[in-house]
Amino acid sequence: MNRKAVLVITHGKFGIELLKSVEMIMGEQEDAKALGLQLGDNVDDLRNEVEKIILENEKEDKETIIFVDILGGSPSNIALYVLKKHNSVKLVTGVNMPMLIEIFQSRDLVELDELLEKMINSSMEGINKFEFS
């Protein structure tokens, strides 16, 4: 079973702060990075940084799971670009806290496809509606 690295890429500092929040609950996580595209940043610079991280992970025989905030934005376009180039990459959209908690709890216990399924289920189970009459 290959080790799994997590890379969160979002607009602004959302992903950076999301990872910090998860680490507040779970402690510091190995093989976890977050990048944010700030207003005025060069998208090519971010893409180059993402590719550098993926290449480093591949050298260490790690699969990279990229999480982005929304499909269709620059972070997801960068992730789709590297997904096409690297077999060691998986992409998940709609990053949220339950998703990251599940990935960190289970990433060393199950194979990648099962892990992604567990993580998506945990994420959906975290969405509820409450009403009080």
PATORKE-496246 format. One record per atom (N, C-alpha, C): residue number from 1; atom name; y, x negated, z. Coordinates in steps of 0.2 Angstrom, whole numbers, m for minus. Layout:
N
seq->NUM; atom->CA; yy->Y; xx->X; zz->Z $
...
***
This chain:
133
seq->1; atom->N; yy->m6; xx->m4; zz->0 $
seq->1; atom->CA; yy->0; xx->0; zz->0 $
seq->1; atom->C; yy->6; xx->m4; zz->0 $
seq->2; atom->N; yy->10; xx->m4; zz->m5 $
seq->2; atom->CA; yy->17; xx->m8; zz->m5 $
seq->2; atom->C; yy->22; xx->m5; zz->0 $
seq->3; atom->N; yy->26; xx->m10; zz->2 $
seq->3; atom->CA; yy->31; xx->m8; zz->7 $
seq->3; atom->C; yy->36; xx->m4; zz->3 $
seq->4; atom->N; yy->40; xx->0; zz->6 $
seq->4; atom->CA; yy->45; xx->4; zz->3 $
seq->4; atom->C; yy->52; xx->3; zz->6 $
seq->5; atom->N; yy->56; xx->1; zz->1 $
seq->5; atom->CA; yy->63; xx->0; zz->3 $
seq->5; atom->C; yy->67; xx->6; zz->1 $
seq->6; atom->N; yy->72; xx->8; zz->5 $
seq->6; atom->CA; yy->77; xx->14; zz->4 $
seq->6; atom->C; yy->84; xx->11; zz->2 $
seq->7; atom->N; yy->86; xx->14; zz->m3 $
seq->7; atom->CA; yy->93; xx->13; zz->m5 $
seq->7; atom->C; yy->96; xx->20; zz->m6 $
seq->8; atom->N; yy->102; xx->21; zz->m2 $
seq->8; atom->CA; yy->106; xx->27; zz->m3 $
seq->8; atom->C; yy->112; xx->25; zz->m7 $
seq->9; atom->N; yy->114; xx->29; zz->m12 $
seq->9; atom->CA; yy->120; xx->28; zz->m16 $
seq->9; atom->C; yy->123; xx->35; zz->m16 $
seq->10; atom->N; yy->129; xx->35; zz->m14 $
seq->10; atom->CA; yy->133; xx->41; zz->m14 $
seq->10; atom->C; yy->140; xx->40; zz->m16 $
seq->11; atom->N; yy->144; xx->46; zz->m17 $
seq->11; atom->CA; yy->151; xx->45; zz->m18 $
seq->11; atom->C; yy->154; xx->44; zz->m11 $
seq->12; atom->N; yy->159; xx->40; zz->m11 $
seq->12; atom->CA; yy->163; xx->38; zz->m5 $
seq->12; atom->C; yy->158; xx->35; zz->0 $
seq->13; atom->N; yy->160; xx->36; zz->7 $
seq->13; atom->CA; yy->156; xx->33; zz->12 $
seq->13; atom->C; yy->150; xx->37; zz->15 $
seq->14; atom->N; yy->149; xx->43; zz->12 $
seq->14; atom->CA; yy->144; xx->48; zz->14 $
seq->14; atom->C; yy->137; xx->45; zz->16 $
seq->15; atom->N; yy->135; xx->41; zz->11 $
seq->15; atom->CA; yy->128; xx->38; zz->12 $
seq->15; atom->C; yy->128; xx->33; zz->17 $
seq->16; atom->N; yy->133; xx->29; zz->17 $
seq->16; atom->CA; yy->134; xx->23; zz->22 $
seq->16; atom->C; yy->134; xx->26; zz->29 $
seq->17; atom->N; yy->138; xx->31; zz->30 $
seq->17; atom->CA; yy->138; xx->35; zz->37 $
seq->17; atom->C; yy->132; xx->39; zz->38 $
seq->18; atom->N; yy->129; xx->41; zz->33 $
seq->18; atom->CA; yy->122; xx->45; zz->34 $
seq->18; atom->C; yy->117; xx->40; zz->37 $
seq->19; atom->N; yy->117; xx->35; zz->34 $
seq->19; atom->CA; yy->112; xx->30; zz->36 $
seq->19; atom->C; yy->113; xx->27; zz->43 $
seq->20; atom->N; yy->120; xx->26; zz->45 $
seq->20; atom->CA; yy->122; xx->24; zz->52 $
seq->20; atom->C; yy->120; xx->30; zz->57 $
seq->21; atom->N; yy->120; xx->36; zz->55 $
seq->21; atom->CA; yy->119; xx->42; zz->59 $
seq->21; atom->C; yy->111; xx->42; zz->60 $
seq->22; atom->N; yy->107; xx->41; zz->55 $
seq->22; atom->CA; yy->100; xx->41; zz->56 $
seq->22; atom->C; yy->98; xx->35; zz->61 $
seq->23; atom->N; yy->101; xx->29; zz->60 $
seq->23; atom->CA; yy->99; xx->24; zz->64 $
seq->23; atom->C; yy->102; xx->25; zz->71 $
seq->24; atom->N; yy->107; xx->29; zz->72 $
seq->24; atom->CA; yy->109; xx->31; zz->79 $
seq->24; atom->C; yy->103; xx->34; zz->83 $
seq->25; atom->N; yy->99; xx->38; zz->79 $
seq->25; atom->CA; yy->94; xx->42; zz->82 $
seq->25; atom->C; yy->87; xx->38; zz->82 $
seq->26; atom->N; yy->86; xx->34; zz->77 $
seq->26; atom->CA; yy->80; xx->31; zz->76 $
seq->26; atom->C; yy->80; xx->23; zz->77 $
seq->27; atom->N; yy->86; xx->20; zz->78 $
seq->27; atom->CA; yy->86; xx->13; zz->78 $
seq->27; atom->C; yy->87; xx->10; zz->71 $
seq->28; atom->N; yy->89; xx->4; zz->71 $
seq->28; atom->CA; yy->90; xx->0; zz->65 $
seq->28; atom->C; yy->84; xx->0; zz->61 $
seq->29; atom->N; yy->84; xx->1; zz->54 $
seq->29; atom->CA; yy->79; xx->2; zz->50 $
seq->29; atom->C; yy->79; xx->m4; zz->45 $
seq->30; atom->N; yy->73; xx->m7; zz->45 $
seq->30; atom->CA; yy->72; xx->m13; zz->40 $
seq->30; atom->C; yy->72; xx->m10; zz->33 $
seq->31; atom->N; yy->73; xx->m14; zz->28 $
seq->31; atom->CA; yy->73; xx->m12; zz->21 $
seq->31; atom->C; yy->77; xx->m6; zz->19 $
seq->32; atom->N; yy->83; xx->m5; zz->22 $
seq->32; atom->CA; yy->87; xx->1; zz->21 $
seq->32; atom->C; yy->94; xx->m1; zz->20 $
seq->33; atom->N; yy->97; xx->1; zz->14 $
seq->33; atom->CA; yy->104; xx->m1; zz->12 $
seq->33; atom->C; yy->107; xx->6; zz->10 $
seq->34; atom->N; yy->114; xx->6; zz->11 $
seq->34; atom->CA; yy->118; xx->11; zz->8 $
seq->34; atom->C; yy->124; xx->8; zz->4 $
seq->35; atom->N; yy->125; xx->11; zz->m1 $
seq->35; atom->CA; yy->131; xx->9; zz->m5 $
seq->35; atom->C; yy->135; xx->15; zz->m7 $
seq->36; atom->N; yy->142; xx->15; zz->m7 $
seq->36; atom->CA; yy->146; xx->20; zz->m9 $
seq->36; atom->C; yy->151; xx->18; zz->m15 $
seq->37; atom->N; yy->152; xx->23; zz->m19 $
seq->37; atom->CA; yy->156; xx->22; zz->m25 $
seq->37; atom->C; yy->163; xx->25; zz->m22 $
seq->38; atom->N; yy->168; xx->21; zz->m21 $
seq->38; atom->CA; yy->174; xx->23; zz->m19 $
seq->38; atom->C; yy->179; xx->24; zz->m25 $
seq->39; atom->N; yy->184; xx->28; zz->m24 $
seq->39; atom->CA; yy->189; xx->30; zz->m29 $
seq->39; atom->C; yy->192; xx->23; zz->m31 $
seq->40; atom->N; yy->192; xx->22; zz->m38 $
seq->40; atom->CA; yy->194; xx->16; zz->m41 $
seq->40; atom->C; yy->189; xx->11; zz->m42 $
seq->41; atom->N; yy->183; xx->11; zz->m39 $
seq->41; atom->CA; yy->178; xx->6; zz->m40 $
seq->41; atom->C; yy->176; xx->6; zz->m47 $
seq->42; atom->N; yy->173; xx->1; zz->m49 $
seq->42; atom->CA; yy->171; xx->0; zz->m56 $
seq->42; atom->C; yy->163; xx->2; zz->m56 $
seq->43; atom->N; yy->161; xx->6; zz->m59 $
seq->43; atom->CA; yy->154; xx->9; zz->m59 $
seq->43; atom->C; yy->149; xx->3; zz->m62 $
seq->44; atom->N; yy->151; xx->m1; zz->m66 $
seq->44; atom->CA; yy->147; xx->m7; zz->m68 $
seq->44; atom->C; yy->146; xx->m11; zz->m63 $
seq->45; atom->N; yy->151; xx->m12; zz->m58 $
seq->45; atom->CA; yy->150; xx->m17; zz->m52 $
seq->45; atom->C; yy->145; xx->m14; zz->m48 $
seq->46; atom->N; yy->145; xx->m7; zz->m47 $
seq->46; atom->CA; yy->140; xx->m4; zz->m42 $
seq->46; atom->C; yy->133; xx->m4; zz->m46 $
seq->47; atom->N; yy->133; xx->m3; zz->m52 $
seq->47; atom->CA; yy->126; xx->m3; zz->m55 $
seq->47; atom->C; yy->123; xx->m11; zz->m55 $
seq->48; atom->N; yy->127; xx->m16; zz->m56 $
seq->48; atom->CA; yy->125; xx->m23; zz->m55 $
seq->48; atom->C; yy->122; xx->m24; zz->m48 $
seq->49; atom->N; yy->126; xx->m21; zz->m43 $
seq->49; atom->CA; yy->124; xx->m22; zz->m36 $
seq->49; atom->C; yy->117; xx->m19; zz->m35 $
seq->50; atom->N; yy->116; xx->m13; zz->m37 $
seq->50; atom->CA; yy->110; xx->m9; zz->m37 $
seq->50; atom->C; yy->104; xx->m13; zz->m40 $
seq->51; atom->N; yy->105; xx->m15; zz->m46 $
seq->51; atom->CA; yy->100; xx->m19; zz->m50 $
seq->51; atom->C; yy->98; xx->m25; zz->m46 $
seq->52; atom->N; yy->103; xx->m29; zz->m43 $
seq->52; atom->CA; yy->102; xx->m35; zz->m39 $
seq->52; atom->C; yy->97; xx->m33; zz->m33 $
seq->53; atom->N; yy->99; xx->m27; zz->m29 $
seq->53; atom->CA; yy->94; xx->m25; zz->m24 $
seq->53; atom->C; yy->87; xx->m24; zz->m26 $
seq->54; atom->N; yy->87; xx->m20; zz->m32 $
seq->54; atom->CA; yy->80; xx->m18; zz->m34 $
seq->54; atom->C; yy->76; xx->m25; zz->m36 $
seq->55; atom->N; yy->79; xx->m29; zz->m39 $
seq->55; atom->CA; yy->76; xx->m36; zz->m41 $
seq->55; atom->C; yy->74; xx->m39; zz->m35 $
seq->56; atom->N; yy->78; xx->m40; zz->m30 $
seq->56; atom->CA; yy->76; xx->m43; zz->m24 $
seq->56; atom->C; yy->70; xx->m39; zz->m20 $
seq->57; atom->N; yy->70; xx->m33; zz->m21 $
seq->57; atom->CA; yy->64; xx->m29; zz->m18 $
seq->57; atom->C; yy->58; xx->m30; zz->m22 $
seq->58; atom->N; yy->58; xx->m31; zz->m29 $
seq->58; atom->CA; yy->53; xx->m32; zz->m33 $
seq->58; atom->C; yy->50; xx->m39; zz->m31 $
seq->59; atom->N; yy->54; xx->m44; zz->m30 $
seq->59; atom->CA; yy->52; xx->m50; zz->m29 $
seq->59; atom->C; yy->48; xx->m50; zz->m22 $
seq->60; atom->N; yy->49; xx->m46; zz->m18 $
seq->60; atom->CA; yy->46; xx->m45; zz->m11 $
seq->60; atom->C; yy->40; xx->m40; zz->m11 $
seq->61; atom->N; yy->39; xx->m38; zz->m18 $
seq->61; atom->CA; yy->33; xx->m33; zz->m19 $
seq->61; atom->C; yy->35; xx->m26; zz->m15 $
seq->62; atom->N; yy->41; xx->m24; zz->m15 $
seq->62; atom->CA; yy->43; xx->m18; zz->m12 $
seq->62; atom->C; yy->45; xx->m13; zz->m18 $
seq->63; atom->N; yy->43; xx->m6; zz->m16 $
seq->63; atom->CA; yy->45; xx->m1; zz->m20 $
seq->63; atom->C; yy->52; xx->1; zz->m18 $
seq->64; atom->N; yy->56; xx->4; zz->m22 $
seq->64; atom->CA; yy->63; xx->6; zz->m20 $
seq->64; atom->C; yy->63; xx->13; zz->m21 $
seq->65; atom->N; yy->65; xx->17; zz->m16 $
seq->65; atom->CA; yy->66; xx->24; zz->m16 $
seq->65; atom->C; yy->74; xx->25; zz->m16 $
seq->66; atom->N; yy->77; xx->27; zz->m21 $
seq->66; atom->CA; yy->84; xx->28; zz->m21 $
seq->66; atom->C; yy->86; xx->35; zz->m20 $
seq->67; atom->N; yy->90; xx->36; zz->m15 $
seq->67; atom->CA; yy->93; xx->43; zz->m13 $
seq->67; atom->C; yy->100; xx->43; zz->m16 $
seq->68; atom->N; yy->102; xx->49; zz->m19 $
seq->68; atom->CA; yy->109; xx->50; zz->m21 $
seq->68; atom->C; yy->111; xx->57; zz->m18 $
seq->69; atom->N; yy->117; xx->58; zz->m18 $
seq->69; atom->CA; yy->120; xx->64; zz->m16 $
seq->69; atom->C; yy->119; xx->70; zz->m21 $
seq->70; atom->N; yy->121; xx->69; zz->m27 $
seq->70; atom->CA; yy->121; xx->75; zz->m32 $
seq->70; atom->C; yy->119; xx->72; zz->m39 $
seq->71; atom->N; yy->115; xx->76; zz->m42 $
seq->71; atom->CA; yy->113; xx->75; zz->m49 $
seq->71; atom->C; yy->119; xx->75; zz->m53 $
seq->72; atom->N; yy->120; xx->71; zz->m58 $
seq->72; atom->CA; yy->125; xx->71; zz->m63 $
seq->72; atom->C; yy->131; xx->67; zz->m61 $
seq->73; atom->N; yy->132; xx->65; zz->m55 $
seq->73; atom->CA; yy->137; xx->60; zz->m53 $
seq->73; atom->C; yy->136; xx->53; zz->m55 $
seq->74; atom->N; yy->141; xx->49; zz->m54 $
seq->74; atom->CA; yy->140; xx->42; zz->m56 $
seq->74; atom->C; yy->134; xx->38; zz->m52 $
seq->75; atom->N; yy->134; xx->40; zz->m45 $
seq->75; atom->CA; yy->128; xx->37; zz->m41 $
seq->75; atom->C; yy->121; xx->39; zz->m44 $
seq->76; atom->N; yy->120; xx->45; zz->m46 $
seq->76; atom->CA; yy->114; xx->47; zz->m49 $
seq->76; atom->C; yy->113; xx->44; zz->m56 $
seq->77; atom->N; yy->118; xx->44; zz->m60 $
seq->77; atom->CA; yy->118; xx->41; zz->m67 $
seq->77; atom->C; yy->116; xx->33; zz->m66 $
seq->78; atom->N; yy->118; xx->30; zz->m61 $
seq->78; atom->CA; yy->116; xx->23; zz->m60 $
seq->78; atom->C; yy->109; xx->23; zz->m58 $
seq->79; atom->N; yy->107; xx->27; zz->m54 $
seq->79; atom->CA; yy->100; xx->27; zz->m52 $
seq->79; atom->C; yy->95; xx->29; zz->m58 $
seq->80; atom->N; yy->97; xx->34; zz->m62 $
seq->80; atom->CA; yy->93; xx->35; zz->m68 $
seq->80; atom->C; yy->93; xx->29; zz->m72 $
seq->81; atom->N; yy->98; xx->26; zz->m73 $
seq->81; atom->CA; yy->98; xx->20; zz->m77 $
seq->81; atom->C; yy->93; xx->15; zz->m75 $
seq->82; atom->N; yy->93; xx->13; zz->m68 $
seq->82; atom->CA; yy->88; xx->8; zz->m66 $
seq->82; atom->C; yy->81; xx->11; zz->m65 $
seq->83; atom->N; yy->80; xx->18; zz->m65 $
seq->83; atom->CA; yy->74; xx->21; zz->m65 $
seq->83; atom->C; yy->70; xx->20; zz->m71 $
seq->84; atom->N; yy->74; xx->20; zz->m77 $
seq->84; atom->CA; yy->71; xx->19; zz->m83 $
seq->84; atom->C; yy->69; xx->12; zz->m84 $
seq->85; atom->N; yy->72; xx->7; zz->m81 $
seq->85; atom->CA; yy->71; xx->0; zz->m82 $
seq->85; atom->C; yy->65; xx->m3; zz->m77 $
seq->86; atom->N; yy->64; xx->0; zz->m72 $
seq->86; atom->CA; yy->60; xx->m3; zz->m66 $
seq->86; atom->C; yy->55; xx->2; zz->m64 $
seq->87; atom->N; yy->48; xx->1; zz->m65 $
seq->87; atom->CA; yy->43; xx->5; zz->m63 $
seq->87; atom->C; yy->42; xx->5; zz->m55 $
seq->88; atom->N; yy->46; xx->1; zz->m52 $
seq->88; atom->CA; yy->45; xx->1; zz->m44 $
seq->88; atom->C; yy->50; xx->6; zz->m41 $
seq->89; atom->N; yy->54; xx->10; zz->m45 $
seq->89; atom->CA; yy->59; xx->14; zz->m42 $
seq->89; atom->C; yy->57; xx->21; zz->m43 $
seq->90; atom->N; yy->59; xx->25; zz->m37 $
seq->90; atom->CA; yy->59; xx->32; zz->m37 $
seq->90; atom->C; yy->66; xx->35; zz->m36 $
seq->91; atom->N; yy->67; xx->41; zz->m38 $
seq->91; atom->CA; yy->74; xx->44; zz->m37 $
seq->91; atom->C; yy->73; xx->50; zz->m33 $
seq->92; atom->N; yy->77; xx->52; zz->m28 $
seq->92; atom->CA; yy->77; xx->58; zz->m25 $
seq->92; atom->C; yy->85; xx->60; zz->m24 $
seq->93; atom->N; yy->86; xx->66; zz->m26 $
seq->93; atom->CA; yy->93; xx->69; zz->m26 $
seq->93; atom->C; yy->94; xx->73; zz->m20 $
seq->94; atom->N; yy->100; xx->74; zz->m18 $
seq->94; atom->CA; yy->102; xx->79; zz->m12 $
seq->94; atom->C; yy->100; xx->76; zz->m5 $
seq->95; atom->N; yy->102; xx->69; zz->m5 $
seq->95; atom->CA; yy->100; xx->66; zz->2 $
seq->95; atom->C; yy->103; xx->69; zz->8 $
seq->96; atom->N; yy->99; xx->70; zz->13 $
seq->96; atom->CA; yy->101; xx->73; zz->19 $
seq->96; atom->C; yy->98; xx->69; zz->25 $
seq->97; atom->N; yy->100; xx->71; zz->31 $
seq->97; atom->CA; yy->97; xx->68; zz->37 $
seq->97; atom->C; yy->90; xx->69; zz->38 $
seq->98; atom->N; yy->87; xx->75; zz->38 $
seq->98; atom->CA; yy->80; xx->76; zz->39 $
seq->98; atom->C; yy->76; xx->72; zz->34 $
seq->99; atom->N; yy->78; xx->72; zz->28 $
seq->99; atom->CA; yy->75; xx->68; zz->22 $
seq->99; atom->C; yy->74; xx->60; zz->24 $
seq->100; atom->N; yy->80; xx->57; zz->27 $
seq->100; atom->CA; yy->79; xx->50; zz->29 $
seq->100; atom->C; yy->75; xx->49; zz->35 $
seq->101; atom->N; yy->76; xx->54; zz->40 $
seq->101; atom->CA; yy->72; xx->53; zz->46 $
seq->101; atom->C; yy->64; xx->53; zz->44 $
seq->102; atom->N; yy->62; xx->58; zz->40 $
seq->102; atom->CA; yy->55; xx->58; zz->37 $
seq->102; atom->C; yy->53; xx->52; zz->34 $
seq->103; atom->N; yy->57; xx->50; zz->29 $
seq->103; atom->CA; yy->55; xx->44; zz->26 $
seq->103; atom->C; yy->54; xx->38; zz->30 $
seq->104; atom->N; yy->58; xx->37; zz->35 $
seq->104; atom->CA; yy->58; xx->31; zz->40 $
seq->104; atom->C; yy->52; xx->32; zz->45 $
seq->105; atom->N; yy->50; xx->38; zz->46 $
seq->105; atom->CA; yy->45; xx->40; zz->51 $
seq->105; atom->C; yy->38; xx->38; zz->47 $
seq->106; atom->N; yy->38; xx->40; zz->41 $
seq->106; atom->CA; yy->31; xx->40; zz->37 $
seq->106; atom->C; yy->30; xx->35; zz->32 $
seq->107; atom->N; yy->35; xx->31; zz->30 $
seq->107; atom->CA; yy->35; xx->26; zz->25 $
seq->107; atom->C; yy->29; xx->21; zz->25 $
seq->108; atom->N; yy->27; xx->19; zz->31 $
seq->108; atom->CA; yy->21; xx->14; zz->31 $
seq->108; atom->C; yy->15; xx->18; zz->32 $
seq->109; atom->N; yy->14; xx->24; zz->32 $
seq->109; atom->CA; yy->8; xx->28; zz->34 $
seq->109; atom->C; yy->5; xx->31; zz->28 $
seq->110; atom->N; yy->8; xx->32; zz->23 $
seq->110; atom->CA; yy->5; xx->36; zz->17 $
seq->110; atom->C; yy->8; xx->33; zz->11 $
seq->111; atom->N; yy->4; xx->34; zz->5 $
seq->111; atom->CA; yy->6; xx->32; zz->m1 $
seq->111; atom->C; yy->13; xx->35; zz->m4 $
seq->112; atom->N; yy->16; xx->32; zz->m9 $
seq->112; atom->CA; yy->23; xx->34; zz->m11 $
seq->112; atom->C; yy->23; xx->42; zz->m13 $
seq->113; atom->N; yy->18; xx->44; zz->m17 $
seq->113; atom->CA; yy->19; xx->51; zz->m19 $
seq->113; atom->C; yy->18; xx->56; zz->m14 $
seq->114; atom->N; yy->13; xx->55; zz->m9 $
seq->114; atom->CA; yy->13; xx->59; zz->m3 $
seq->114; atom->C; yy->19; xx->59; zz->1 $
seq->115; atom->N; yy->21; xx->53; zz->2 $
seq->115; atom->CA; yy->27; xx->52; zz->6 $
seq->115; atom->C; yy->33; xx->56; zz->3 $
seq->116; atom->N; yy->34; xx->56; zz->m3 $
seq->116; atom->CA; yy->40; xx->59; zz->m6 $
seq->116; atom->C; yy->39; xx->67; zz->m5 $
seq->117; atom->N; yy->33; xx->69; zz->m6 $
seq->117; atom->CA; yy->31; xx->76; zz->m5 $
seq->117; atom->C; yy->33; xx->78; zz->2 $
seq->118; atom->N; yy->30; xx->74; zz->7 $
seq->118; atom->CA; yy->32; xx->76; zz->14 $
seq->118; atom->C; yy->39; xx->76; zz->16 $
seq->119; atom->N; yy->43; xx->71; zz->13 $
seq->119; atom->CA; yy->50; xx->71; zz->14 $
seq->119; atom->C; yy->54; xx->77; zz->11 $
seq->120; atom->N; yy->52; xx->79; zz->5 $
seq->120; atom->CA; yy->55; xx->85; zz->2 $
seq->120; atom->C; yy->54; xx->91; zz->6 $
seq->121; atom->N; yy->48; xx->92; zz->9 $
seq->121; atom->CA; yy->46; xx->97; zz->13 $
seq->121; atom->C; yy->50; xx->97; zz->19 $
seq->122; atom->N; yy->50; xx->92; zz->23 $
seq->122; atom->CA; yy->54; xx->91; zz->29 $
seq->122; atom->C; yy->61; xx->93; zz->28 $
seq->123; atom->N; yy->64; xx->91; zz->22 $
seq->123; atom->CA; yy->71; xx->92; zz->20 $
seq->123; atom->C; yy->72; xx->99; zz->20 $
seq->124; atom->N; yy->68; xx->103; zz->16 $
seq->124; atom->CA; yy->68; xx->110; zz->15 $
seq->124; atom->C; yy->67; xx->114; zz->21 $
seq->125; atom->N; yy->63; xx->112; zz->26 $
seq->125; atom->CA; yy->62; xx->115; zz->32 $
seq->125; atom->C; yy->68; xx->114; zz->37 $
seq->126; atom->N; yy->72; xx->109; zz->35 $
seq->126; atom->CA; yy->78; xx->108; zz->39 $
seq->126; atom->C; yy->84; xx->113; zz->37 $
seq->127; atom->N; yy->83; xx->117; zz->32 $
seq->127; atom->CA; yy->88; xx->122; zz->30 $
seq->127; atom->C; yy->86; xx->129; zz->32 $
seq->128; atom->N; yy->90; xx->131; zz->37 $
seq->128; atom->CA; yy->89; xx->138; zz->40 $
seq->128; atom->C; yy->95; xx->142; zz->40 $
seq->129; atom->N; yy->94; xx->149; zz->40 $
seq->129; atom->CA; yy->100; xx->153; zz->41 $
seq->129; atom->C; yy->99; xx->157; zz->47 $
seq->130; atom->N; yy->105; xx->157; zz->51 $
seq->130; atom->CA; yy->104; xx->161; zz->57 $
seq->130; atom->C; yy->110; xx->166; zz->57 $
seq->131; atom->N; yy->108; xx->172; zz->60 $
seq->131; atom->CA; yy->113; xx->177; zz->60 $
seq->131; atom->C; yy->113; xx->180; zz->67 $
seq->132; atom->N; yy->118; xx->182; zz->70 $
seq->132; atom->CA; yy->118; xx->186; zz->77 $
seq->132; atom->C; yy->122; xx->192; zz->76 $
seq->133; atom->N; yy->119; xx->198; zz->78 $
seq->133; atom->CA; yy->121; xx->204; zz->78 $
seq->133; atom->C; yy->125; xx->206; zz->84 $
***
